[in-house]
Amino acid sequence: MNRKYITLLLAVLLAAVGSFAQQPTAQPELSVARLQQHISYLASDALDGRRTGTQGANDAAHYIAGEFSRLGLRPAIQRAGASRRLSVAMTQYLQSFPYVAGVTLGPGNMLSLGDRNFTVGQDWTPLGFSSNSRVENTAITFVGYGITASELNYDDYADKRTSGKIALALAGTPDGDNPHGQYARYEAVRWKAIAAKNAGAKALLIVTREAKLIDDRLANLTYDNSAGDAGLPVVVISQDLIGGKATFERLEEGAKKRQYIFDENSTASLTTDLVRQEVQAYNVIGVLEGSDRLLKSEAIIVGAHYDHLGRGGEGSLAPRSGEIHHGADDNASGTAGVIALAELEGLLKRQMGLDAASIGSSAIEGAVRARVSACRLPDIDAYREFVRGSEREMQELIEAIVVPETWFFRDAEAFAANVADNYRRLIEIWLAPQSAAA
């Protein structure tokens, strides 16, 4: 039996359709009206932008669970005893997980350099993913930009002198202001924190690019929910703490030459104290059981995220906006697509031996590894051309009918029709005769 490993969510979705190619079949129908209904509700004012952990996002989760129930999907969360109450039965589609909805400064934050004490929120601030910890009277070592990039043969920690010390790094990269430079991905402070921890640093101080802390984007206390806390204290400090802009420029000139010149007698004491507000969020999972006796224990996972940006803030292009970010394209359309695929239940159950697990994921989205049996790849050139073409068409459509920044549509029917057409064309590619087995 030929087995393939599919890692990307979109590829998993295609693999679910691709397994149909073993038998000739009529092309499934996708209802534009139903897609429009799903997208219109999920992107409506009533859900207030569906930011993870809010009532709007939870209402979206219950809506998806209701659709899974209506379509006869089995709830993934099995509980003892069946309930006749609809509200209780619906919760069996919901998998709860803790989500950090916000972060605030606790009362115990402290930073001193030598014999000078500094004020949190004015001179320095911990980052939202910093660990809560205390480091006392520890030597500081300058590490340039604090980047480790083995594929670029670049390592600010190559001399192994950071272990047990506090690393001092500049914000930014050797690329300067070029957002498309080779080091662009390493500008994120998460990467710098990982590099510092791997080098054995006890804490990481990052000097802002702006002269004043309040003017720098890193001073915004947010939590990105991407990977838990950093495993060490991570704070940003203003340029004033190292001697002002002239000192910053001198250090940056040295960093670009890999010359790490700094007062090695400098020491710091640091305490970080953050309070994280956790709320419950939900994945929504329904299972369409397969009929093949041998393959029923295997599964194909089809996923989409249903949350969005609420009223702006973290992750938004309008971080201070109070307007609703409706998220019609990102990702009410993808969520509607998952529901639409679940609506093809009859076709799926007749022609798929594997389980199809439809997952509406909130916050947790990314690569899902699925095991697909007896599956052949489609015409790769046709698929690539489809992706390029659909991206162009969707961008043109968005520019024509979507209100800027809010991602809400002026023409809901045209938007839904485009989503439906993309799914039809994907299915056509996977049903088409293939020139060679993979």
C-alpha positions in Angstrom: 0.0 0.0 0.0 1.4 3.4 -1.0 1.5 5.8 2.0 2.0 9.6 1.8 2.7 12.1 4.6 0.9 15.4 4.1 2.0 18.2 6.3 0.3 21.4 5.2 -3.3 22.1 6.1 -4.1 23.0 2.5 -2.4 19.8 1.3 -4.4 17.8 3.9 -7.6 19.3 2.5 -6.5 18.4 -1.0 -5.6 14.9 0.1 -9.1 14.4 1.4 -10.5 15.2 -2.0 -7.6 13.5 -3.9 -8.5 10.1 -2.5 -11.7 10.3 -4.6 -9.6 9.9 -7.7 -9.6 6.2 -7.3 -13.1 5.9 -8.7 -15.0 8.0 -11.3 -17.6 10.1 -9.7 -19.9 13.1 -10.3 -18.4 16.4 -9.3 -19.9 17.4 -5.9 -22.0 20.6 -5.8 -21.1 23.5 -3.5 -23.8 25.9 -2.6 -22.9 29.5 -3.0 -25.9 30.5 -0.9 -24.8 28.2 2.0 -21.3 29.5 1.8 -22.6 33.1 1.8 -24.7 32.3 4.9 -21.7 30.9 6.8 -19.4 33.8 5.8 -22.0 36.4 6.5 -22.7 35.2 10.0 -19.1 34.6 11.0 -18.0 38.0 9.6 -21.0 39.9 11.1 -21.0 42.7 13.6 -22.7 40.4 16.1 -19.4 38.4 16.5 -17.3 41.5 17.0 -14.3 40.3 15.1 -14.0 36.9 16.7 -10.9 37.6 18.8 -9.8 34.3 20.5 -11.4 33.9 23.9 -14.1 36.5 23.5 -17.8 35.9 23.4 -17.8 36.5 19.6 -15.3 33.8 19.0 -17.1 31.4 21.3 -20.4 32.2 19.5 -18.6 31.3 16.3 -17.5 28.0 17.8 -21.0 27.1 18.8 -22.3 28.0 15.3 -19.7 25.6 13.7 -20.6 22.9 16.2 -24.3 23.4 15.3 -23.4 22.9 11.6 -21.4 19.8 12.4 -24.3 18.4 14.4 -26.8 19.3 11.6 -24.6 17.4 9.1 -24.4 14.3 11.3 -20.7 14.5 12.2 -19.8 12.5 15.3 -18.5 14.7 18.1 -14.8 14.1 18.8 -15.1 14.6 22.6 -16.9 11.6 23.9 -18.5 11.9 27.3 -20.3 9.3 29.4 -24.0 9.3 28.9 -25.9 10.9 26.0 -27.7 14.1 26.7 -31.0 15.1 25.0 -30.3 18.8 25.7 -29.0 20.4 22.5 -26.7 22.8 24.4 -25.0 20.0 26.2 -24.7 17.8 23.2 -23.1 20.7 21.2 -20.3 21.0 23.7 -19.1 17.6 22.7 -17.7 19.1 19.6 -15.7 21.6 21.6 -12.1 21.0 22.8 -11.2 23.6 25.4 -7.7 25.0 25.9 -6.3 27.9 27.9 -5.6 31.1 26.0 -3.7 34.1 27.3 -6.1 37.0 26.5 -3.9 39.7 28.0 -0.9 40.4 30.2 -0.2 43.2 32.7 2.7 44.2 34.9 2.8 42.8 38.4 4.1 44.7 41.4 7.5 43.1 41.6 9.4 44.3 38.5 12.9 45.7 39.2 15.9 46.5 37.1 19.3 48.0 38.2 22.5 48.5 36.2 25.4 48.8 38.6 24.1 51.1 41.3 21.4 52.8 39.2 17.8 51.8 39.5 15.3 52.3 36.7 11.5 52.6 36.4 9.5 49.9 34.7 7.2 51.3 32.0 9.4 54.4 31.6 12.9 53.2 31.2 12.3 49.5 30.5 9.6 46.9 30.3 9.5 43.1 30.3 8.1 41.5 27.1 4.8 39.7 27.3 6.4 36.3 26.8 9.2 36.8 29.3 9.6 34.3 32.1 8.9 35.5 35.7 12.3 35.3 37.4 15.0 37.0 39.4 18.6 37.5 38.4 21.0 39.2 40.8 24.3 41.1 40.3 25.1 39.3 37.1 27.7 40.3 34.4 26.4 41.7 31.1 27.9 40.7 27.8 27.2 42.5 24.5 26.0 40.1 21.7 25.4 42.4 18.8 22.0 41.8 17.3 21.6 38.6 19.3 21.0 36.4 16.2 22.0 32.8 15.5 21.3 31.8 11.9 23.3 28.7 10.9 22.1 28.7 7.3 23.5 32.2 6.9 26.8 31.2 8.7 26.0 34.0 11.3 26.2 33.6 15.0 26.5 36.4 17.5 27.0 33.8 20.2 29.8 32.0 18.5 32.5 32.8 21.0 30.6 31.0 23.8 31.1 33.8 26.3 27.4 34.3 27.2 26.7 31.3 29.4 25.6 32.3 32.9 25.6 36.0 32.0 23.0 38.6 30.9 23.0 39.1 27.1 22.6 42.6 25.8 21.4 42.8 22.2 20.3 45.6 19.8 16.9 45.5 18.3 16.9 45.0 14.6 19.2 43.1 12.3 22.3 43.7 10.1 19.8 44.4 7.2 18.9 47.8 8.7 15.5 48.9 7.6 15.2 46.4 4.8 12.0 44.3 5.5 13.1 41.8 2.8 16.7 41.3 3.9 18.2 38.0 4.5 18.0 38.4 8.3 14.4 39.7 8.3 12.9 36.6 10.0 15.4 36.9 12.9 14.3 40.4 13.8 11.5 39.0 15.9 12.4 39.0 19.6 11.2 35.4 19.9 14.1 34.3 17.8 16.5 36.4 19.8 15.2 34.9 23.0 15.6 31.4 21.7 19.2 32.2 20.6 20.0 33.7 24.1 18.5 30.7 25.9 20.4 28.2 23.7 23.6 30.1 24.5 23.1 29.7 28.2 22.2 33.4 29.0 20.4 34.0 32.3 18.4 36.9 30.8 18.2 39.0 27.6 18.1 42.8 27.5 17.1 44.3 24.1 18.0 48.0 23.4 15.2 49.8 21.5 15.8 51.4 18.1 13.9 54.5 19.2 15.6 56.8 21.6 12.7 56.8 24.0 11.0 53.6 25.2 7.5 54.9 24.8 8.1 55.5 21.1 9.2 52.0 20.3 6.9 49.3 19.1 8.5 46.7 21.5 7.3 48.7 24.5 3.7 47.5 23.8 3.0 44.8 26.4 1.3 42.0 24.5 1.3 38.2 24.5 1.6 36.4 21.2 0.4 32.9 22.3 2.9 31.3 19.9 5.1 29.2 22.2 4.6 29.9 25.9 7.1 31.9 27.9 10.6 32.3 26.7 12.3 30.3 29.4 14.3 33.3 30.6 13.6 37.0 31.5 13.4 39.1 28.3 13.1 42.9 28.6 13.5 45.9 26.4 15.4 49.0 27.6 15.7 52.5 26.3 18.9 53.8 24.7 19.3 56.1 27.7 20.2 53.1 29.9 23.3 52.4 27.8 24.4 56.1 27.4 22.0 57.4 24.7 21.8 57.4 20.9 25.5 58.0 20.3 26.4 54.8 22.3 23.7 52.9 20.4 25.2 53.9 17.1 28.7 53.0 18.2 27.5 49.6 19.3 25.6 49.0 16.1 28.6 49.9 14.0 30.6 47.3 15.9 27.8 44.8 15.7 27.8 45.0 11.9 31.6 44.2 11.9 31.1 41.4 14.6 33.0 43.5 17.0 31.4 43.2 20.4 32.9 46.1 22.3 31.2 46.9 25.7 32.2 47.4 29.3 32.6 43.8 30.5 32.6 45.0 34.1 28.9 46.0 33.8 26.4 44.1 36.0 22.7 44.1 36.3 20.0 42.8 38.7 16.6 42.0 37.3 13.2 40.8 38.5 10.4 40.2 36.0 6.8 40.0 37.3 4.0 39.5 34.7 0.4 38.6 35.3 -1.3 36.7 32.4 -5.1 36.6 32.1 -6.1 33.2 30.9 -9.5 32.5 29.3 -11.0 29.4 27.8 -10.9 29.0 24.0 -12.1 26.2 21.8 -11.2 24.0 18.9 -14.3 22.5 17.2 -13.9 18.9 16.0 -16.4 16.7 14.2 -15.7 13.3 12.8 -17.1 11.8 9.6 -16.6 8.1 10.1 -15.1 6.0 7.3 -16.6 2.7 6.1 -13.5 0.7 5.1 -12.9 -2.1 7.6 -9.1 -1.9 7.4 -8.7 1.9 7.2 -11.2 3.2 9.7 -8.6 3.7 12.3 -6.7 6.2 10.1 -7.8 9.8 9.5 -7.5 12.8 7.2 -7.6 16.1 9.0 -9.2 19.2 7.3 -8.6 22.4 9.2 -9.2 26.1 9.2 -9.0 28.8 11.9 -12.2 30.6 12.7 -10.9 33.4 15.0 -9.8 36.8 13.9 -8.6 40.2 15.3 -11.6 41.5 17.2 -11.3 45.3 17.2 -7.7 45.5 16.3 -4.7 45.6 18.6 -2.1 42.8 18.6 -1.6 41.4 15.1 -3.6 44.0 13.4 -2.6 46.5 10.7 -4.6 49.1 12.7 -3.3 48.3 16.2 -5.1 51.2 17.8 -8.3 51.0 15.9 -11.6 50.4 17.7 -13.4 49.3 14.6 -14.5 45.7 14.1 -12.1 43.6 12.0 -14.7 41.3 10.4 -12.3 38.7 9.0 -14.5 37.7 6.0 -11.4 36.5 4.0 -9.3 35.7 7.1 -10.7 33.2 7.8 -14.5 33.1 7.7 -14.1 31.9 4.1 -11.9 29.0 5.0 -14.2 28.0 7.9 -17.1 28.0 5.5 -15.1 25.8 3.2 -14.5 23.2 5.9 -18.3 23.2 6.6 -19.0 22.9 2.9 -16.7 19.9 2.6 -18.5 18.3 5.6 -21.8 18.9 3.6 -20.5 16.5 1.0 -21.0 13.7 3.5 -22.8 11.3 1.1 -19.9 11.5 -1.4 -17.3 11.2 1.2 -18.9 8.2 2.9 -19.4 6.3 -0.3 -15.8 6.8 -1.6 -13.5 7.3 1.4 -12.5 4.5 3.6 -10.6 6.8 6.0 -12.2 9.0 8.6 -12.4 12.7 7.7 -12.0 14.8 10.8 -13.1 18.4 10.2 -11.4 20.7 12.6 -12.3 24.4 13.1 -9.2 25.5 15.0 -8.9 28.6 17.1 -5.4 30.0 17.7 -3.8 26.6 17.2 -3.3 26.4 13.4 -0.3 25.3 11.5 1.1 22.1 10.1 -1.0 19.0 10.8 0.5 15.6 10.0 -2.1 13.2 8.5 -1.7 9.7 7.2 -3.2 9.2 3.8 -3.6 5.7 2.3 -3.7 4.7 -1.4 -3.5 8.4 -2.5 -1.8 9.7 -5.7 -0.7 13.2 -6.2 -2.4 15.4 -8.8 -0.8 17.1 -11.7 1.6 19.3 -9.8 1.9 21.8 -12.5 -1.8 22.2 -12.7 -2.0 22.6 -9.0 0.7 25.2 -8.9 -0.9 27.2 -11.7 -4.2 27.0 -9.8 -2.6 28.4 -6.6 -1.0 31.3 -8.5 -4.2 32.1 -10.4 -6.5 31.8 -7.4 -4.2 34.1 -5.4 -4.3 36.7 -8.1 -8.1 36.4 -8.5 -8.7 36.6 -4.8 -6.5 39.7 -4.4 -8.3 41.4 -7.3 -11.7 40.4 -5.7 -10.6 41.7 -2.3 -9.5 45.0 -3.8 -12.9 45.3 -5.5 -15.3 44.2 -2.8 -13.6 44.2 0.6 -13.5 47.2 2.8 -9.8 48.0 3.6 -8.5 47.0 7.0 -11.8 45.6 8.2 -11.7 42.7 5.7 -15.5 42.9 5.3 -17.1 42.6 1.9 -19.3 45.0 0.0 -20.6 42.2 -2.2 -21.2 39.1 -0.1 -22.6 37.0 -3.0 -19.6 37.7 -5.2 -17.2 36.8 -2.4 -19.0 33.5 -1.6 -19.2 32.6 -5.3 -15.4 33.1 -5.6 -14.8 30.8 -2.6 -17.1 28.1 -4.1 -15.4 28.4 -7.4 -12.0 27.8 -5.9 -13.2 24.7 -4.1 -14.8 23.4 -7.3 -11.5 23.9 -9.2 -9.5 22.2 -6.5 -11.8 19.2 -6.7 -11.5 19.1 -10.5 -7.7 19.1 -10.3 -7.8 16.1 -7.9 -10.4 14.2 -9.9 -8.5 14.7 -13.1 -6.6 11.7 -14.6 -3.0 11.6 -13.4 -0.1 11.0 -15.7 1.9 9.0 -13.1 1.5 7.6 -9.7 3.4 9.3 -6.9 
